[in-house]
Amino acid sequence: MESLAHVADAHPVVEVLEWINPHSGSRLVSNFARAHILISLFDGDPEKWLQFILRDGSDDERTNDVPFLQEVRRRAAEDPAYLPRLREAIHAVSALLD
């Protein structure tokens, strides 16, 4: 799989669908979506996503996504295998749904 590290400073092109509110569902659904975004768009690097939010994020992203990313950073600091396991889990679920 190609690393997306070269995209870290680029401004990503994203399709925005206004009618979807990722925060209106269950916490489980919201956090799964966030984990998928972290792995697929930010290559599993919470710092890249935090920097994106700080630079270009909405108030909603700062309120809802930043705490998730802070928790991911905390868990990764305590357990170096956390992010690789999260990546593996996201890929496994995605493969089941593909």
C-alpha positions as CSV (number, residue, x, y, z in Angstrom):
1,M,0.0,0.0,0.0
2,E,1.4,3.4,-1.0
3,S,2.1,5.8,1.9
4,L,0.1,9.0,1.9
5,A,2.8,10.9,3.8
6,H,3.4,13.2,0.8
7,V,-0.2,14.4,1.0
8,A,0.1,15.7,4.6
9,D,0.7,19.3,3.6
10,A,-1.7,19.2,0.6
11,H,-5.2,20.5,0.8
12,P,-7.3,17.4,0.3
13,V,-10.2,17.4,-2.1
14,V,-13.3,16.0,-0.3
15,E,-16.9,15.6,-1.3
16,V,-19.1,17.2,1.3
17,L,-22.6,15.9,1.8
18,E,-24.4,18.5,3.9
19,W,-27.3,16.2,4.8
20,I,-25.2,13.6,6.7
21,N,-24.6,14.4,10.3
22,P,-22.0,11.9,11.6
23,H,-22.7,13.0,15.2
24,S,-26.4,12.3,15.2
25,G,-26.0,8.5,15.3
26,S,-24.6,6.3,18.1
27,R,-21.2,6.9,19.6
28,L,-20.1,3.6,18.2
29,V,-21.1,4.5,14.6
30,S,-19.5,8.0,15.0
31,N,-16.3,6.5,16.3
32,F,-16.1,3.8,13.7
33,A,-16.5,6.5,11.0
34,R,-13.8,8.6,12.7
35,A,-11.5,5.5,12.9
36,H,-12.1,4.8,9.2
37,I,-11.3,8.4,8.3
38,L,-8.1,8.3,10.5
39,I,-6.9,5.2,8.8
40,S,-8.0,5.9,5.2
41,L,-7.5,9.6,4.8
42,F,-4.8,10.4,7.3
43,D,-2.8,7.1,7.1
44,G,-3.4,6.4,10.8
45,D,-1.7,9.5,12.0
46,P,-3.8,11.5,14.4
47,E,-1.4,14.4,14.3
48,K,-2.1,14.9,10.6
49,W,-5.9,15.1,11.2
50,L,-5.4,17.4,14.2
51,Q,-3.3,19.8,12.1
52,F,-5.9,19.7,9.4
53,I,-8.7,20.5,11.9
54,L,-6.7,23.3,13.5
55,R,-5.9,24.8,10.1
56,D,-9.2,24.2,8.2
57,G,-11.7,22.5,10.5
58,S,-15.1,23.6,11.5
59,D,-16.3,24.3,15.0
60,D,-18.2,21.0,14.9
61,E,-15.0,19.1,14.0
62,R,-13.1,20.9,16.8
63,T,-15.9,20.0,19.3
64,N,-16.5,16.4,18.2
65,D,-13.4,15.0,16.4
66,V,-10.6,16.5,18.5
67,P,-11.5,14.6,21.7
68,F,-11.6,11.4,19.7
69,L,-8.1,12.1,18.3
70,Q,-6.8,13.1,21.8
71,E,-8.0,9.7,23.1
72,V,-6.4,7.9,20.1
73,R,-3.1,9.7,20.9
74,R,-3.4,8.7,24.6
75,R,-4.0,5.1,23.8
76,A,-1.2,5.0,21.2
77,A,1.2,6.4,23.7
78,E,0.2,3.8,26.2
79,D,0.2,0.9,23.7
80,P,2.4,1.1,20.6
81,A,0.5,-1.7,19.0
82,Y,-2.8,0.2,19.3
83,L,-2.7,2.0,15.9
84,P,-1.6,-1.1,14.0
85,R,-4.4,-3.1,15.6
86,L,-6.9,-0.3,14.8
87,R,-5.7,-0.3,11.1
88,E,-6.1,-4.1,11.0
89,A,-9.6,-3.9,12.5
90,I,-10.8,-1.2,10.1
91,H,-9.4,-3.2,7.1
92,A,-11.1,-6.4,8.3
93,V,-14.5,-4.8,8.7
94,S,-14.2,-3.0,5.4
95,A,-13.3,-6.3,3.7
96,L,-16.4,-7.9,5.2
97,L,-18.6,-5.2,3.8
98,D,-16.9,-5.1,0.4
